[in-house]
Amino acid sequence: MTLRRHKAPLPATTRTSSPMRHPSLRSRRRNRTCPTYLLLVLLTYLLILTPTPANARVGVSEDERLPDSEVHRLEVATLEYTLNLNLSASARDAILQKYAPLLHLHPRDRWRPADPLKIYELSTIADDNRTLVVPEEWWHGNKVEPTGNVTAKVVGQVVQRGPGGKTYLQYWFFYPVNGCQGFRISIWSGLKSFVQERAENFEWCAMAYHNGDWEHITIQLEDSWSGYSIDDTPPVRAIAFSQHAKSEWRWAHDIKFTDTHPHVYAALHSHANYATEGTHKNIDDTFGFVSRISPLLTLGAVSWIQIADVADLTTDLYLYEEPRGRRFQRFVQWDTGADGIYDWTDKSDWRDWARFSGYWGDEIDQTTIRQPPIGVTAGTQLHATTTGAQYMGILNKFVKKHEKGPKGPRQHRTWYTLDSPPA
C-alpha cells in the first residue's frame, strides 16, 4: 500500500515553450548566475549548521511498536497494578463511562475515527503474518452524521492503584489513517502603506502520512477509587494528551469539562490531542533550517515556517483535497462513550484482536514530498528548500521509505508507564 493509491489531485503544473533569445539576453542571463550560486552556497551552509534533533518525530515512534520481549518486561515491571486491581467489570465500565472524553475533530479532516474491532474483523493479514491490511473503503473511517457527530467505540483501561496510589483511566482512539502533517507559515501582506503579518496553515504530503493511528489520553484522579459507589469517585487531577512521540500533562483547571467529561481537541490529520483549540506548534526543530532561510528564498514573503497541529477554524487552511460528503463549519463532535468502551483492563478477558501484536496498517513510502497545496504562499520555493534538505539527509528522521503502522495499545510504552504522571 502506498500513498499513490490515494486519488488526491496533484497541483496543476503549467508548461510553456522556451522562445529563441537574442545573444545579448543570454549573456545577461549568465551574469545573473552569481546570485544563484550564492544562494545555493548559503543554503548548503545553513543546512550543514542545522542540527538534526535526536528525537525529532511526527510519524510513528518505536515506543508505539514495542517488540514482544519489551512488552513482557513492562508487564512484569507493572504487575503490581494488576495485582492491586479490585474492581468488577461493571465498576470499571461505570468509571470509564463517567470520565469518557468529548473529542472535537477538525471539520476538514479527511481521516475519521473507526471502531478498532470492526476494522480488525474487516482487514486481512499480510504475507508477513504481522500486518493488518485495512480495506480501502475504510481508510476514511466512520461517516459523519448530518448533525455533525461521529461515533466509534474506543479502548479503555483502569489502573485502580497506580503511581502515587492514585487511580488512572486511559482511553485509546483509533483512526485507519494518519494524514499528512500540518504546517504554518507567517507571511506579509497588504499595501506598502499598511503591511500586516498573517498566518497560513496547510497540509504537506507525504510527511508524517502513515496507515493506522492510535492516540490516547490518560486521566489521573486525585486519589484511588474503592469501587463501592460511582458517586464517590475522586475528581480529575490532571490529564495527559498524546502528541506524536510524547504526551503533554495538563492540570484539571486548565481543561474544559462538561460535567465529568473532559474536552479534547484532535489536530487535523495528525490527530494529536490538545486541551484547547488553536494551532499548536510542534517543538521539534526539524524544520528550523527552513524557517531560517525562508525569508531569503521567498524574498521576504515568508518570515517563518513551523510544524503545526491545526485544531483551529479561524486561520487560512490549504488542503490537497476536501473530506467526502457534507461540509461542516464547526468541529465534528465525538462522544467517545456513546457506543460503549472496550475494556482491556483484565488480560483474562482479552479476545484475539486485543492479543494481536502486529502492525495496524500496511507500510507506505513517505519520501515523495509534494509541493504544498495550491494557494500556499511561496509554495515552490518552500518545496525546493525541503527537497534539498531531504537529499542532504536532514529529514531522515522525518520521512521514511518503509513506514510501518503502529502496533496496538498494549504494544505502546505508555500503556504501562501511564505517560509518567506528575507526582
Protein Blocks (a to p, Z undefined) as FASTA:
>chain_A
ZZklpccdcddddddddddddfklmmmmmmmmmmmmmmmmmmmmmmmmpccdfkbcfbdc
fklmccfklmmmmmmmmmmmmmmpccdfklmmmmmmmmoccddddfklcbdcddfklmmm
mpccdfkopaccddfklmnopaddfkopacddddddddfblghhiacdddddddfbdcdd
dddddddeddfklccdddddddddfehiaehiadddddddfbdcehlamklgccdfbdcd
dehjbccdddfklpccehjaccddddehklpacfbecddddfbfklmmmmmmmmmmnnom
ambdcdddddbfkbccddfbdcehjddfbdcdddfklnopadfkbmmlpcfklmpcbded
ddddfklccdddehiahklmmmmmmmmmmmnommmmmpcfblcddddfklpfklmnnooa
aZZ
